[in-house]
């Protein structure tokens, strides 16, 4: 049985992003995956302090000096077989909360630990407005994942105009992703 961490960020616990997360998790569970849900907006997370002139302990030993929920979340991601990154879209980018976490994660993992390298991920960007920023948000997410050696299995834009067919499809996507984590990926990288 695969373990999947569903890491999501939106201040609206009942909005489009939460609905996308719920549908995806239904599929994961239907396939028998062990699922850990982490709602970043409910966690205590500070922004990077760029200590040590920007080259602090994160670049020396892969840890962050800030005492908040970062280390526990990082441990969960490290122990997972797969990670679903799900963010609401603001200004064509992931939420500020996810960016704060992502910046610190990249500093610790890309230069020292490499604990997330080769993790197969699903990326989702959910926009309730025009939806124009979803593709840029997905590109930003994937660019950061690439720095850490992770691989995007799929990139899924969910907008208010496609939610009628995308939300049901996310349940199937979750099921397929969980099965693929078990049987392997036939993707060229």
C-alpha positions in Angstrom: 0.0 0.0 0.0 1.4 3.4 -1.0 1.4 6.4 1.3 0.4 9.7 -0.3 0.6 13.1 1.3 -2.0 15.5 0.1 -0.5 18.9 0.8 -3.0 21.7 0.1 -3.4 25.4 0.6 -6.4 27.7 0.5 -7.9 30.0 3.2 -11.3 28.8 2.1 -12.0 25.3 3.6 -15.2 25.0 1.6 -14.2 26.3 -1.8 -13.0 25.0 -5.1 -9.6 23.9 -3.9 -11.1 22.0 -1.0 -13.5 20.3 -3.3 -10.7 19.3 -5.7 -8.7 17.9 -2.8 -11.7 15.9 -1.5 -12.4 14.3 -4.9 -8.8 13.4 -5.4 -8.6 11.9 -1.9 -11.7 9.8 -2.6 -9.9 8.2 -5.5 -6.7 7.6 -3.5 -8.7 5.9 -0.7 -10.7 3.8 -3.2 -7.5 2.5 -4.5 -6.3 1.6 -1.0 -3.7 4.3 -0.5 -2.8 5.5 2.9 -3.5 9.2 2.8 -2.2 12.0 5.0 -3.9 15.4 4.5 -1.9 18.5 5.4 -3.8 21.8 5.2 -0.9 24.4 5.2 -3.3 27.2 6.2 -4.0 25.4 9.5 -0.3 25.0 10.4 2.1 27.3 12.0 4.5 28.2 9.2 6.8 31.2 9.1 8.6 32.7 6.1 12.2 32.1 5.4 14.5 34.5 7.3 17.4 34.1 4.9 19.7 33.7 7.9 23.5 33.6 7.5 23.4 36.1 4.7 21.0 33.8 2.9 23.2 30.7 3.3 22.1 29.5 6.8 21.8 26.0 8.3 19.4 25.0 5.5 22.3 25.0 3.0 24.8 23.6 5.5 23.0 20.7 7.0 19.5 20.7 5.5 17.6 21.9 8.6 15.8 25.2 9.3 16.3 27.1 12.5 12.7 28.3 12.7 10.7 26.4 15.3 7.3 25.8 13.7 5.5 23.0 11.9 7.9 22.9 9.0 10.1 20.0 10.2 7.1 17.7 10.9 5.6 18.4 7.4 9.0 17.9 5.7 9.3 14.5 7.5 5.9 13.5 6.3 6.8 14.4 2.7 10.1 12.5 3.0 8.3 9.3 4.2 5.6 9.4 1.5 5.6 7.4 -1.7 3.8 10.2 -3.5 2.8 13.8 -3.0 -0.2 15.8 -4.2 0.4 19.5 -4.3 -2.9 21.4 -4.4 -3.1 25.2 -4.3 -5.6 27.9 -4.8 -4.3 30.4 -7.4 -3.5 34.0 -6.5 -1.9 36.3 -9.0 -1.0 33.4 -11.3 0.9 31.7 -8.5 0.4 29.3 -5.5 -0.9 30.7 -2.3 1.4 32.8 -0.1 1.2 30.1 2.6 2.4 27.4 0.2 5.1 29.7 -1.2 6.4 30.3 2.3 6.6 26.5 2.9 7.9 25.8 -0.5 10.8 28.3 -0.3 12.0 26.7 3.0 11.6 23.2 1.7 13.6 23.9 -1.5 16.5 25.4 0.6 16.7 22.3 2.8 16.1 19.6 0.3 17.7 20.8 -3.0 21.1 21.5 -1.6 21.7 18.9 1.2 19.1 16.3 2.0 17.7 15.2 -1.4 15.0 13.3 0.6 12.4 14.2 -2.0 14.3 13.4 -5.1 12.5 11.1 -7.5 9.1 11.5 -5.7 6.3 11.2 -8.2 3.9 14.1 -7.7 0.5 15.3 -8.9 0.1 19.1 -9.2 -3.3 20.9 -9.0 -4.0 24.6 -9.4 -7.5 25.7 -8.6 -8.8 29.1 -9.6 -12.2 30.5 -8.8 -11.8 33.7 -10.8 -11.0 33.8 -14.5 -8.8 30.8 -14.3 -6.1 32.5 -16.4 -3.4 31.9 -13.8 -3.7 28.2 -13.4 -1.1 27.2 -16.0 1.4 29.7 -14.6 0.8 28.4 -11.1 1.4 24.8 -12.3 4.6 25.9 -14.0 5.9 27.6 -10.8 5.1 24.5 -8.8 6.9 22.2 -11.3 9.9 24.5 -11.5 10.4 24.3 -7.8 9.9 20.5 -7.7 12.5 20.1 -10.4 15.0 21.9 -8.2 14.5 19.2 -5.6 14.5 16.3 -8.2 10.8 15.5 -7.9 8.8 14.5 -10.9 5.3 15.7 -12.0 3.1 12.8 -12.9 0.3 15.1 -14.0 -0.6 18.8 -13.9 -4.3 19.6 -13.4 -5.9 23.0 -13.8 -9.3 23.3 -12.1 -11.3 26.4 -12.7 -14.9 27.4 -12.1 -15.7 26.8 -15.8 -14.5 23.2 -15.9 -15.4 22.1 -12.3 -18.5 20.2 -13.4 -16.4 17.7 -15.3 -13.0 18.1 -13.6 -14.2 17.4 -10.0 -15.6 13.9 -10.9 -12.5 13.3 -13.0 -10.2 14.0 -10.0 -11.6 11.0 -8.2 -10.5 8.8 -11.1 -7.2 10.7 -11.2 -6.6 9.9 -7.5 -7.4 6.2 -8.0 -5.1 6.0 -11.0 -2.3 7.8 -9.3 -2.4 5.5 -6.3 -2.4 2.4 -8.5 0.5 3.8 -10.5 2.5 4.4 -7.4 2.0 0.7 -6.6 2.8 -0.7 -10.1 5.4 1.8 -11.3 5.6 4.6 -13.8 6.1 3.9 -17.5 7.2 7.5 -18.1 10.4 8.6 -19.7 12.3 11.4 -17.9 
